[in-house]
Structures are given as structure tokens and as C-alpha cells.
Amino acid sequence: MRRSLHLVLFILYLLSGQPSWSMTEEQIIAALSLPENSTGNIADAIEEATGARGWMSADMKPIFDSRVVGRAATAVLRPVLKNDNRKYPNLALELLDQAPAGSVLVYVMQDGIDIAAMGNLMGTTAKVRGLAGAVIDGAVRDVAELRRIGFPVWSRRITPATSVGRMVGVEQQVPVKCGDIWVNPGDYIVGDTDGVVVVPMAAAERVVELLKQYDDKESKMIPIIEKEKSMLKALEIYNRY
């Protein structure tokens, strides 16, 4: 139902021509959720809009085939010494409990790429709270259970190693470097079977505009490619690349 509302709002935006008002969060999410807007096309649009790379490192992969679109909620964890008896706030779990429904958790494990930031209990919590997914610069565990409950996670590793007693939260809802890309809280995260891209808030409307142009060009190029059996001839007309 929510996705249908997103789609209706996005269609109304497109039909309105050049509106004087900005796109809402729901309209941007609806646009980024359209099936033709792959992470590949979105990565191209981010680079054209900002001049900077928008895709995370190539080892950031989903634990099962899925797609996620949502706004980033960030946390950073770092290693802790076994003899460190200080009490640290559990910022990762605080974020898990407090992030708005539809958010994508972005956990960065500093010097802990082989340590799991999430397992079945955290995944179950995220699922029942209505979070959209998680992206982890580090590892994930309990993959079979996460697949069973259908909570999508992208991570750089899969491991049995827990973060309990090894990592502590040091920051939340701050800019983080995840998969070699800076992510600000509230940026738009899109993940699919190819990987993860980050759409900066300030560039989101421009990215949506470019995606519509890409789709128009590609839709017109396909019949030419099928007829001429040549991509170069299609590019001569529409210059997609």
C-alpha cells in the first residue's frame, strides 16, 4: 500500500511539469524505487549530478537477492580491549530502536571488517520495526535466519564472529565512510543485486531528473539496437553514454 502511494505521488510530480515546489521524501523514494532505476543507472546519475562517485566498494553485496530504498541512519563501532571495563552506551542498538520506519541502517565497523554488526536478533528487531534494510561496512552473521525472515542486508563479509565484547559504539547519526563512500544521515540508500549506491540529499532531485532522461533514451534506443544490431548506431542518435 505504501509503495503504491509512493508511485502515485511520483506520477503526479512528473505530470506537473516544472513545479515550483521541491519533491518530498516520499516522491524521491518512489522515483528511486522504480524497477528501471537500477543501481547502475543511479550511479551514473549521481556521478553526472555531483562529479563524484556514488557507488560503494565492489565487495558490498546482498546476503540474498533483494532491493532496498530508504534514508540512511548511521552508527560507528570500534574495537575495545578485553580489559577495558568502562561502560559504553550501545549506540548500535539505540539506533536500531530509534530509527524511523523505512530507514536503512548503516553500520561502520572500524578495524572490524570480519566482525558481525548484525545477526538474527537485531535483524528481527529491524524487521518488526519496519526498517527497510541494513548496509554494513563489516560483516553479518545468522544469514540463514535473516533470509528466512526476509530482512535485506548488504555487507562486505559473512562471519560467525560476534561484536559483543569486541566492538563498542562510538558515534551515531554522523557522517560515516561506508564502503569507501561518505554517507550522511538522511542520504538516500539504494541497494540491489549489483551493490549499493548513495544519493546525497542535496543532489536527489537532480538525480531523479537524470534517471527520467536515461529511461527515455534507453527506451528509444532498444528498438534501434534490435533493428540495426548495433549499439553504436543507437548512440549516434541518442548519446546515452
C-alpha positions as a Markdown table, in Angstrom:
| # | Residue | x | y | z |
|---|---|---|---|---|
| 1 | Met | 0.0 | 0.0 | 0.0 |
| 2 | Arg | 2.8 | 2.4 | 1.0 |
| 3 | Arg | 4.7 | 1.6 | -2.2 |
| 4 | Ser | 1.6 | 2.3 | -4.3 |
| 5 | Leu | 1.2 | 5.7 | -2.6 |
| 6 | His | 4.8 | 6.5 | -3.4 |
| 7 | Leu | 4.2 | 5.6 | -7.1 |
| 8 | Val | 1.1 | 7.8 | -7.3 |
| 9 | Leu | 2.9 | 10.7 | -5.7 |
| 10 | Phe | 5.8 | 10.4 | -8.2 |
| 11 | Ile | 3.5 | 10.2 | -11.2 |
| 12 | Leu | 1.7 | 13.4 | -10.0 |
| 13 | Tyr | 5.1 | 15.1 | -9.7 |
| 14 | Leu | 6.0 | 14.1 | -13.3 |
| 15 | Leu | 2.7 | 15.2 | -14.7 |
| 16 | Ser | 3.0 | 18.6 | -13.0 |
| 17 | Gly | 5.8 | 19.7 | -15.5 |
| 18 | Gln | 8.2 | 22.1 | -13.8 |
| 19 | Pro | 6.7 | 22.6 | -10.3 |
| 20 | Ser | 7.8 | 25.4 | -8.1 |
| 21 | Trp | 7.8 | 23.2 | -5.0 |
| 22 | Ser | 10.5 | 20.6 | -4.2 |
| 23 | Met | 10.0 | 16.9 | -4.3 |
| 24 | Thr | 9.0 | 15.3 | -1.0 |
| 25 | Glu | 10.9 | 12.4 | 0.6 |
| 26 | Glu | 8.2 | 10.0 | -0.5 |
| 27 | Gln | 8.3 | 11.2 | -4.1 |
| 28 | Ile | 12.1 | 10.8 | -4.2 |
| 29 | Ile | 11.9 | 7.3 | -2.7 |
| 30 | Ala | 9.1 | 6.4 | -5.1 |
| 31 | Ala | 11.3 | 7.5 | -8.1 |
| 32 | Leu | 14.3 | 5.7 | -6.9 |
| 33 | Ser | 12.2 | 2.6 | -6.3 |
| 34 | Leu | 11.0 | 2.3 | -9.9 |
| 35 | Pro | 12.3 | -1.0 | -11.4 |
| 36 | Glu | 14.1 | 0.7 | -14.3 |
| 37 | Asn | 16.2 | 2.7 | -11.9 |
| 38 | Ser | 18.9 | 0.1 | -11.2 |
| 39 | Thr | 21.9 | 0.9 | -9.0 |
| 40 | Gly | 23.9 | 1.1 | -12.3 |
| 41 | Asn | 21.7 | 3.9 | -13.7 |
| 42 | Ile | 21.6 | 5.7 | -10.3 |
| 43 | Ala | 25.4 | 5.5 | -10.0 |
| 44 | Asp | 25.7 | 7.1 | -13.4 |
| 45 | Ala | 23.2 | 9.9 | -12.4 |
| 46 | Ile | 25.0 | 10.6 | -9.2 |
| 47 | Glu | 28.3 | 11.0 | -11.0 |
| 48 | Glu | 26.7 | 13.3 | -13.6 |
| 49 | Ala | 24.9 | 15.3 | -10.9 |
| 50 | Thr | 27.8 | 15.7 | -8.4 |
| 51 | Gly | 31.0 | 14.9 | -10.3 |
| 52 | Ala | 31.8 | 12.3 | -7.7 |
| 53 | Arg | 31.5 | 8.5 | -7.3 |
| 54 | Gly | 28.3 | 7.3 | -5.7 |
| 55 | Trp | 28.8 | 3.5 | -5.5 |
| 56 | Met | 30.2 | 1.6 | -2.6 |
| 57 | Ser | 33.1 | -0.8 | -2.8 |
| 58 | Ala | 32.5 | -3.9 | -5.0 |
| 59 | Asp | 32.6 | -6.3 | -2.1 |
| 60 | Met | 29.4 | -4.7 | -0.6 |
| 61 | Lys | 27.0 | -7.4 | -1.6 |
| 62 | Pro | 23.5 | -8.6 | -0.5 |
| 63 | Ile | 23.0 | -11.7 | 1.5 |
| 64 | Phe | 20.1 | -12.6 | -0.7 |
| 65 | Asp | 18.6 | -11.1 | -3.9 |
| 66 | Ser | 16.7 | -8.1 | -2.9 |
| 67 | Arg | 16.3 | -4.3 | -3.3 |
| 68 | Val | 16.2 | -1.6 | -0.8 |
| 69 | Val | 15.5 | 2.2 | -0.9 |
| 70 | Gly | 15.5 | 4.3 | 2.2 |
| 71 | Arg | 17.2 | 7.0 | 4.1 |
| 72 | Ala | 20.4 | 6.4 | 6.0 |
| 73 | Ala | 20.7 | 6.1 | 9.8 |
| 74 | Thr | 24.3 | 5.8 | 10.7 |
| 75 | Ala | 26.4 | 4.4 | 13.5 |
| 76 | Val | 30.2 | 3.7 | 14.0 |
| 77 | Leu | 31.7 | 1.0 | 16.2 |
| 78 | Arg | 35.4 | 0.5 | 17.1 |
| 79 | Pro | 37.4 | -2.3 | 18.7 |
| 80 | Val | 37.6 | -2.4 | 22.5 |
| 81 | Leu | 40.3 | -4.0 | 24.7 |
| 82 | Lys | 39.3 | -7.1 | 26.6 |
| 83 | Asn | 40.5 | -5.5 | 29.9 |
| 84 | Asp | 38.5 | -2.3 | 29.2 |
| 85 | Asn | 35.8 | -2.3 | 31.9 |
| 86 | Arg | 34.3 | 1.1 | 31.2 |
| 87 | Lys | 30.6 | 1.2 | 30.4 |
| 88 | Tyr | 29.8 | 2.3 | 26.8 |
| 89 | Pro | 26.4 | 3.2 | 25.5 |
| 90 | Asn | 25.1 | 0.6 | 23.0 |
| 91 | Leu | 24.7 | 3.1 | 20.2 |
| 92 | Ala | 24.1 | 0.5 | 17.5 |
| 93 | Leu | 21.1 | -0.9 | 19.5 |
| 94 | Glu | 19.9 | 2.6 | 20.3 |
| 95 | Leu | 19.9 | 3.4 | 16.6 |
| 96 | Leu | 18.1 | 0.1 | 15.9 |
| 97 | Asp | 15.4 | 1.0 | 18.4 |
| 98 | Gln | 15.0 | 4.7 | 17.4 |
| 99 | Ala | 15.5 | 4.9 | 13.6 |
| 100 | Pro | 12.3 | 5.9 | 11.8 |
| 101 | Ala | 10.4 | 3.1 | 9.9 |
| 102 | Gly | 11.7 | 2.9 | 6.4 |
| 103 | Ser | 15.3 | 3.8 | 7.4 |
| 104 | Val | 18.3 | 1.9 | 6.1 |
| 105 | Leu | 20.8 | 1.2 | 9.0 |
| 106 | Val | 24.4 | 2.0 | 8.0 |
| 107 | Tyr | 26.9 | 0.4 | 10.4 |
| 108 | Val | 30.6 | 1.0 | 10.1 |
| 109 | Met | 32.9 | -1.4 | 11.9 |
| 110 | Gln | 36.2 | 0.4 | 12.2 |
| 111 | Asp | 39.1 | -2.1 | 12.0 |
| 112 | Gly | 36.5 | -4.8 | 12.3 |
| 113 | Ile | 35.6 | -5.9 | 8.8 |
| 114 | Asp | 35.5 | -9.6 | 9.9 |
| 115 | Ile | 33.2 | -8.9 | 12.9 |
| 116 | Ala | 29.4 | -9.1 | 12.6 |
| 117 | Ala | 27.5 | -5.9 | 13.2 |
| 118 | Met | 24.1 | -7.8 | 12.9 |
| 119 | Gly | 22.7 | -11.2 | 13.5 |
| 120 | Asn | 19.2 | -12.7 | 13.8 |
| 121 | Leu | 18.1 | -10.9 | 16.9 |
| 122 | Met | 19.0 | -7.4 | 15.5 |
| 123 | Gly | 17.5 | -8.4 | 12.1 |
| 124 | Thr | 14.3 | -9.5 | 13.8 |
| 125 | Thr | 14.1 | -6.2 | 15.7 |
| 126 | Ala | 14.7 | -4.2 | 12.5 |
| 127 | Lys | 12.1 | -6.3 | 10.6 |
| 128 | Val | 9.3 | -5.8 | 13.2 |
| 129 | Arg | 10.1 | -2.1 | 13.5 |
| 130 | Gly | 9.6 | -1.6 | 9.8 |
| 131 | Leu | 13.2 | -0.7 | 8.9 |
| 132 | Ala | 14.0 | -1.2 | 5.2 |
| 133 | Gly | 17.3 | -2.9 | 5.4 |
| 134 | Ala | 21.0 | -2.6 | 6.6 |
| 135 | Val | 24.3 | -1.8 | 4.9 |
| 136 | Ile | 27.3 | -2.9 | 6.9 |
| 137 | Asp | 31.0 | -1.9 | 6.4 |
| 138 | Gly | 32.0 | -5.1 | 8.2 |
| 139 | Ala | 30.3 | -8.4 | 8.5 |
| 140 | Val | 26.9 | -10.1 | 9.1 |
| 141 | Arg | 26.0 | -13.4 | 10.6 |
| 142 | Asp | 23.0 | -15.7 | 11.0 |
| 143 | Val | 22.4 | -15.3 | 7.3 |
| 144 | Ala | 20.0 | -18.3 | 7.0 |
| 145 | Glu | 17.7 | -16.7 | 9.6 |
| 146 | Leu | 17.9 | -13.3 | 8.1 |
| 147 | Arg | 17.0 | -14.8 | 4.7 |
| 148 | Arg | 14.1 | -16.7 | 6.4 |
| 149 | Ile | 12.6 | -13.5 | 7.9 |
| 150 | Gly | 13.3 | -11.6 | 4.7 |
| 151 | Phe | 15.3 | -8.7 | 6.2 |
| 152 | Pro | 17.7 | -7.4 | 3.5 |
| 153 | Val | 21.3 | -6.8 | 4.4 |
| 154 | Trp | 24.3 | -5.8 | 2.4 |
| 155 | Ser | 27.8 | -6.4 | 3.9 |
| 156 | Arg | 31.4 | -6.8 | 3.0 |
| 157 | Arg | 31.8 | -10.1 | 4.8 |
| 158 | Ile | 29.9 | -13.0 | 6.3 |
| 159 | Thr | 31.3 | -14.4 | 9.6 |
| 160 | Pro | 30.3 | -16.2 | 12.7 |
| 161 | Ala | 32.2 | -13.7 | 14.9 |
| 162 | Thr | 30.1 | -11.6 | 17.3 |
| 163 | Ser | 30.8 | -7.9 | 18.0 |
| 164 | Val | 29.9 | -8.5 | 21.7 |
| 165 | Gly | 33.0 | -7.9 | 23.8 |
| 166 | Arg | 35.0 | -6.9 | 20.7 |
| 167 | Met | 33.4 | -3.6 | 19.5 |
| 168 | Val | 31.7 | -0.7 | 21.1 |
| 169 | Gly | 29.6 | 2.1 | 19.6 |
| 170 | Val | 31.3 | 5.5 | 19.5 |
| 171 | Glu | 29.1 | 7.7 | 17.3 |
| 172 | Gln | 25.6 | 7.6 | 15.8 |
| 173 | Gln | 23.8 | 9.8 | 13.2 |
| 174 | Val | 27.1 | 11.3 | 12.0 |
| 175 | Pro | 28.7 | 11.3 | 8.5 |
| 176 | Val | 30.4 | 8.0 | 8.0 |
| 177 | Lys | 32.7 | 6.4 | 5.4 |
| 178 | Cys | 31.0 | 3.2 | 4.4 |
| 179 | Gly | 32.3 | 1.0 | 1.5 |
| 180 | Asp | 34.7 | 3.8 | 0.5 |
| 181 | Ile | 31.8 | 6.4 | 0.2 |
| 182 | Trp | 30.8 | 9.1 | 2.6 |
| 183 | Val | 27.2 | 8.7 | 3.9 |
| 184 | Asn | 25.4 | 11.5 | 5.7 |
| 185 | Pro | 22.3 | 10.7 | 7.9 |
| 186 | Gly | 19.3 | 11.2 | 5.7 |
| 187 | Asp | 21.1 | 10.4 | 2.4 |
| 188 | Tyr | 19.2 | 8.1 | 0.1 |
| 189 | Ile | 20.5 | 4.5 | 0.1 |
| 190 | Val | 19.6 | 2.2 | -2.9 |
| 191 | Gly | 20.8 | -1.4 | -2.9 |
| 192 | Asp | 20.1 | -4.3 | -5.3 |
| 193 | Thr | 21.9 | -7.4 | -6.6 |
| 194 | Asp | 24.7 | -5.3 | -8.1 |
| 195 | Gly | 25.6 | -3.4 | -4.9 |
| 196 | Val | 24.8 | -0.2 | -3.1 |
| 197 | Val | 24.7 | 3.5 | -4.1 |
| 198 | Val | 24.4 | 6.6 | -2.0 |
| 199 | Val | 22.3 | 9.5 | -3.3 |
| 200 | Pro | 23.3 | 12.7 | -1.4 |
| 201 | Met | 20.2 | 14.6 | -0.1 |
| 202 | Ala | 21.3 | 17.8 | -1.9 |
| 203 | Ala | 21.5 | 16.1 | -5.3 |
| 204 | Ala | 18.5 | 13.8 | -5.0 |
| 205 | Glu | 16.1 | 15.8 | -7.2 |
| 206 | Arg | 18.7 | 16.3 | -9.9 |
| 207 | Val | 19.4 | 12.5 | -9.8 |
| 208 | Val | 15.7 | 11.8 | -10.3 |
| 209 | Glu | 15.6 | 14.2 | -13.3 |
| 210 | Leu | 18.6 | 12.5 | -14.9 |
| 211 | Leu | 17.1 | 9.0 | -14.3 |
| 212 | Lys | 14.0 | 10.0 | -16.2 |
| 213 | Gln | 16.2 | 11.2 | -19.1 |
| 214 | Tyr | 18.1 | 8.0 | -19.1 |
| 215 | Asp | 15.0 | 5.9 | -19.2 |
| 216 | Asp | 13.6 | 7.9 | -22.1 |
| 217 | Lys | 16.8 | 7.5 | -24.1 |
| 218 | Glu | 17.1 | 3.8 | -23.3 |
| 219 | Ser | 13.5 | 3.1 | -24.2 |
| 220 | Lys | 14.1 | 4.7 | -27.6 |
| 221 | Met | 17.5 | 3.1 | -28.2 |
| 222 | Ile | 16.3 | -0.5 | -27.7 |
| 223 | Pro | 14.2 | -0.7 | -30.9 |
| 224 | Ile | 17.2 | 0.7 | -32.9 |
| 225 | Ile | 19.6 | -1.8 | -31.4 |
| 226 | Glu | 17.2 | -4.6 | -32.2 |
| 227 | Lys | 16.7 | -3.4 | -35.8 |
| 228 | Glu | 20.3 | -2.4 | -36.6 |
| 229 | Lys | 22.0 | -5.0 | -34.4 |
| 230 | Ser | 24.4 | -2.2 | -33.4 |
| 231 | Met | 24.7 | -0.1 | -30.2 |
| 232 | Leu | 26.9 | 2.4 | -31.9 |
| 233 | Lys | 24.2 | 3.4 | -34.3 |
| 234 | Ala | 21.8 | 4.0 | -31.4 |
| 235 | Leu | 24.4 | 6.1 | -29.6 |
| 236 | Glu | 24.8 | 8.2 | -32.7 |
| 237 | Ile | 21.2 | 9.3 | -32.3 |
| 238 | Tyr | 20.7 | 9.4 | -28.5 |
| 239 | Asn | 24.2 | 9.6 | -27.0 |
| 240 | Arg | 23.3 | 7.7 | -23.8 |
| 241 | Tyr | 27.0 | 7.4 | -22.9 |
